[in-house]
């Protein structure tokens, strides 16, 4: 598998994780939200933008 295909696979997986996380965050309580925000920050360098976009803080 080429590096390009690997990167595309990683991006698609990351996007699927974002979608799942966003739906879980809408139902979560405050401590759980903090846990998901930490996971989101580990996943991507643009996590702060997503936190603002999703209005988590």
N, C-alpha and C positions, 0 to 999 in steps of 0.2 A: 504494500500500500504506500502510495507516495505521501510526502509531507503535506501537500495541498489537501489531499483527501482526509488526512488525519485532522488537519486544522478545521476543515469544514465539519467533520463529525463532532469535534469538540465544541464548536460554535452552536451547532444544532442541539447538542445535549445541554449546553449552558442555557440556551433559550427555553428549552423544555423545563429545566429546573426553575428558571425565573417565573414561568407561568404557574407552575405548581406552587411555588413559594408565595406568589402573590395571592392566590386563592386561599391558601392556608392562613396568611396574615390577616385577611379580612375577618376571619372568625376567631382569631387568637386573642388571648388576654395579654396584659402588659409584659409579664416576665417571659412569656413565649415569644412575643414580638422582639424583645431584646436578643433572645437566642437566635432568631432568624436573621436579625440585622447583623450579628456577628458572623454568621455563616455567609451572608451576602458579601460582606467585606472581604472574606477570605477568597470568594469566588472570582471577584473582579476588581480592578483598580478604579472603575467608575461607579462603585457602590454608593458613594455619597450622593451622586446625581440621581440614582434610582431611589434612594431613601427620600430625597426631596420630591421627586416625581410622584412617588406612591404616597406621599404625605404621611410618613411614619413618625416624623419628629418635627 
